């Protein structure tokens, strides 16, 4: 038995994708919703839709440069 570094991992027919996540709570809300996506832009769109639907934000109140950076700083890769 030997160890293969993840950088040398070979996909043997399995769909291996990196999922990005960020929780609403991590960016300062009292909410357990978790935004998921394959890209940072997916996360931003997911967060924007959630904020309008579940927190009552208006489009003009969302995605300021400060908020985008706050979300970006809490994105986790899994």
Order of alpha helices (4+ residues) and beta strands (2+ residues): beta-beta-alpha-alpha-beta
